[in-house]
Amino acid sequence: MNWLVILAGGRGERFWPLSRAARPKQFLRLLGPRSLLQETADRVAPLIDRAHTVVVTGEAYAALVEEQLPGSWVLAEPVGRNTAASIAWAAAAIRSRDPEALLVVLPSDHAVGDSAGFQEVLSAAMASAQRRQRMTLLGVRPTRPETGFGYIEAETATARAARADGVAVAAFVEKPSRERAEAMVASGRFYWNAGMFILPLSEVWAAFSRWLPDTLAAVSGTSEEFAWRFAALSPVSFDVGIMERATAVDMLPLDVGWDDVGSFEAVARLLMGRDPARVVWDRVHDVTVIGDEGPWIAGIGLSHLVVVRTPDAVLILPPEESQAVRALVHQLQETEEGTRLI
């Protein structure tokens, strides 16, 4: 049976003031009438039903998941320990019900412009992973030399054309310099690593047994032991702990208008051209307003800005400073009044 595993444990600090501790970005309607989490499940619904959907999140967000995705199976982590622990727990839970399962693991905060195209590639990847019994991932065809993403190197340049079985992965590259990113994109052999995995349960279980046995032991223990065993784990990503060590990994190219939605810069790019409500401009260019709730906004002679509004806070920044929002949140946490806004 095919199972969808959605990773939804992030705190969304880079999306303050829209994202708050009690309701981080994956539960927000940033791009449309559905939250990012709901859009993720909706995108795969024609292939995997809600009864076979597992959402791994933090204990504080379990009720939100149940509210937004009723009927899904919620695994609430006592503490965040990165994606390797999350995927291992999902694998162990599913294995107890379906030892022959195929897992489709997706982050909860991505955007896809062409859902039908995504379903077509994902369906091909699922068939290939099941037939070949190899861990498989989707590699996004890059549109720019992005330095904020990891990359996947395809074994041959034939990855330019999608194939039913994809191509073998030669290497993984962590976030590169600008110069290296430009060279990799120009070569045609490198793809963005979007963290979308298709995993035969037997294969990923064997990989955890070989490279992260402590993680597997922690999530496979008794319920009385689980919380402290899980909390004792060292945080490690699934990419670093498993995928970068594996020697037999396939990749299928994906070209469907994908975006990471990892910052306000990305949201502004996706909302480009949208007319915001309650805004008056005079000689304003390249300014994006994010957030429909909050006060009227008036601007004169402004350019190249992102304005994020909520009923109790407004954030103004150039889009290229989006990664600095997390540091700003940490500054707010140091003040009594700021803590109220987090």
C-alpha positions, 0 to 999 in steps of 0.5 A: 500500500502507498502511504503519504508522510507529511513532515509538519514540525517546523516553527516558522520563525522566518514568517513572523509576524504571520507565523506565531509559536501557536500557529506556524507557517504550515498551518497558514493560508499564505497562497490561497484559501487552503493552508500549506499543509492542506495544499500538500495533502490535496496535491497527493489526494488523487494518489493516496487517500487520507486514511493512508496519510501520516503527519509528523508534527510537534506535540503543540500542533497535533490539534491543528493537524487534526483540525485541518486534515481530519482522518489523518494519522498524527504522530506528535513528537515530544521534541524536534529532532530533525527529519531523520527521526521524523521519517524513522518514526513514521516508518516504524508506525506504518511498518506495524500496520503494513510491512510492505508499504511504500512511503511518499515523504513530503515537506508541508510547506512547498508550492507547486504550480502544476498539480497535475504535472506533479501527480504524473511525475510522482506516480512514475516515481512511485511505480519505479521505486516499487518495481526497482525497490530503490530509494527514490527522490524528486529533483527539481529542475533549477530555474536559477543558480540558487545558493540557499538549496542543496543540489542533486547531481545526476549520474549522466546528462540524460537526466535532462529528459524524464525517464520512467525509472529516472536516473541514478544519483551521483552525489549530493551537494550542500548549499553552494557558493554563487559561482559553483551554483552557476556552473552546476546549473549550466551543466544540466546535471544538477537539480534542486534537492526539495526533500521529496522522497519515495521510499520502499519501507524495506529499503529505508528500514535497512538503511536506518538499521545500517547507518542510524540504528540508535534512531531506529531503536528510539522510535521502535521502543515501548511507549513508556520509553519513547519520550526520553529515548526520542529526546536523547537523539542527536538531531540529524537530517534524513539527507545527511544521515541516510541519503548521502550515505546510500549508494543506490538512489534514483531521481526523477526530474520535476519541472512543475513550477515548484517553490520552497516557500522558505521565506517572505522573498519566496512568498512575494515572488509567488504573489507577484501581481496580486492586488492587496486589499486596503492599500493606497499607493502613490509612485510605489513599485515592486512592493508586495503586501503579505497578509489581508488582516490588519490596518490600511497601508499607504505608501509614497515613493517606495520600491523593492519592499515586502510589507507583512501585516497582521492585526498587532504587528507590521514587518517591513523589509527588502526581500533579500533580507528575509533570512534575517527575520529569524534573528529578529524574532530572537531579539523580540524574545528577549523583551517582555512585550516582544514575547507576547508577539511571538 
